[in-house]
Amino acid sequence: MQASIGASKQAIEARQAGVTKDELLTKISPAADGQMSKMLKSIVDEVYDYPVLLPEVYAAFRFERCFVSQQHGEQVAAMKFADAYPLLKKCELLEAEGARPRCAMRVVHAVSGVPE
């Protein structure tokens, strides 16, 4: 789960630094196991295929997605990021301290149908 947070933040930083999606994908280690490699590639796709989200929002979303997938793998695997993205954008508008990450974590449950 920590890897998903770090990878999320690194992908956002790379995009903002002008690194292309293809360049970043080539940096994914062939030594990464299938599950890790798949997660890293999906993070790169989400970060590069949509307008940038705040790192705290996207990282919290990915953390919760990883956590929930451990017990509800099929439901989480069926989630579409396109459904989550508009809800995550709404989370960015929250002002209260700590509200954005909590909101982003709830998005996983709203889109996957897995109760909190």
C-alpha positions as CSV (number, residue, x, y, z in Angstrom):
1,M,0.0,0.0,0.0
2,Q,2.9,2.3,0.7
3,A,4.2,1.6,-2.7
4,S,1.0,2.9,-4.2
5,I,1.3,6.2,-2.4
6,G,4.9,6.7,-3.4
7,A,4.3,5.7,-7.0
8,S,1.3,8.0,-7.2
9,K,3.3,11.0,-6.0
10,Q,6.2,10.2,-8.2
11,A,4.0,9.9,-11.3
12,I,2.4,13.2,-10.6
13,E,5.9,14.8,-10.0
14,A,7.2,13.3,-13.2
15,R,4.3,14.6,-15.2
16,Q,4.7,18.1,-13.8
17,A,8.5,17.9,-14.6
18,G,7.7,17.2,-18.2
19,V,8.6,13.5,-18.3
20,T,6.5,11.8,-21.0
21,K,4.2,8.9,-20.2
22,D,6.3,6.5,-22.4
23,E,9.5,7.6,-20.6
24,L,8.0,6.9,-17.3
25,L,6.6,3.5,-18.4
26,T,10.1,2.4,-19.5
27,K,11.4,3.1,-16.0
28,I,9.1,0.4,-14.5
29,S,11.4,-2.3,-13.6
30,P,11.0,-5.6,-15.4
31,A,11.9,-7.2,-12.1
32,A,8.6,-5.9,-10.6
33,D,6.2,-8.8,-10.1
34,G,3.0,-9.0,-12.1
35,Q,0.8,-7.4,-9.5
36,M,3.2,-4.5,-8.8
37,S,3.9,-3.9,-12.5
38,K,0.2,-3.8,-13.2
39,M,-0.4,-1.4,-10.4
40,L,2.4,0.9,-11.5
41,K,1.2,0.9,-15.1
42,S,-2.4,1.8,-14.0
43,I,-1.1,4.6,-11.9
44,V,0.9,6.0,-14.8
45,D,-2.2,5.7,-17.1
46,E,-4.5,7.5,-14.6
47,V,-2.0,10.3,-13.9
48,Y,-1.2,10.9,-17.6
49,D,-4.6,10.3,-19.2
50,Y,-6.6,12.7,-17.0
51,P,-6.0,16.3,-15.8
52,V,-3.7,16.3,-12.8
53,L,-5.2,15.8,-9.3
54,L,-3.7,17.1,-6.1
55,P,-1.1,14.6,-4.9
56,E,-2.8,14.2,-1.5
57,V,-6.1,13.4,-3.2
58,Y,-4.8,10.9,-5.7
59,A,-2.4,9.2,-3.3
60,A,-5.2,8.7,-0.7
61,F,-7.5,7.3,-3.4
62,R,-4.8,4.8,-4.5
63,F,-4.0,3.8,-0.9
64,E,-7.6,3.0,-0.2
65,R,-8.0,1.3,-3.5
66,C,-5.1,-1.0,-2.7
67,F,-6.4,-1.6,0.9
68,V,-9.9,-2.4,-0.2
69,S,-8.7,-4.6,-3.1
70,Q,-7.1,-7.0,-0.5
71,Q,-10.6,-8.2,0.5
72,H,-12.7,-7.2,-2.4
73,G,-10.4,-7.7,-5.4
74,E,-13.0,-8.3,-8.0
75,Q,-15.2,-5.3,-7.1
76,V,-12.1,-3.0,-7.0
77,A,-10.7,-4.5,-10.3
78,A,-14.1,-3.6,-12.0
79,M,-13.8,0.0,-10.9
80,K,-13.4,2.5,-13.7
81,F,-11.1,5.5,-13.0
82,A,-13.3,7.5,-15.3
83,D,-16.2,7.1,-12.8
84,A,-13.9,8.1,-9.9
85,Y,-12.2,11.1,-11.5
86,P,-15.1,13.6,-11.2
87,L,-15.7,12.7,-7.6
88,L,-12.0,13.1,-6.8
89,K,-12.1,16.6,-8.4
90,K,-14.9,17.5,-5.9
91,C,-12.6,16.3,-3.1
92,E,-10.0,18.9,-4.1
93,L,-12.5,21.6,-3.4
94,L,-12.8,20.7,0.3
95,E,-11.1,23.2,2.7
96,A,-11.1,21.5,6.1
97,E,-7.9,20.0,7.4
98,G,-7.6,16.4,6.4
99,A,-10.9,16.4,4.5
100,R,-9.5,15.9,1.0
101,P,-7.8,12.5,1.7
102,R,-10.8,11.2,3.6
103,C,-13.1,12.2,0.7
104,A,-10.8,10.5,-1.8
105,M,-10.8,7.3,0.2
106,R,-14.6,7.4,0.3
107,V,-14.6,7.6,-3.5
108,V,-13.2,4.1,-3.7
109,H,-16.2,2.8,-1.8
110,A,-18.7,4.9,-3.8
111,V,-17.4,3.7,-7.1
112,S,-16.7,0.1,-6.2
113,G,-19.9,-0.5,-4.1
114,V,-17.8,-1.9,-1.2
115,P,-19.2,-0.5,2.1
116,E,-16.9,1.6,4.2
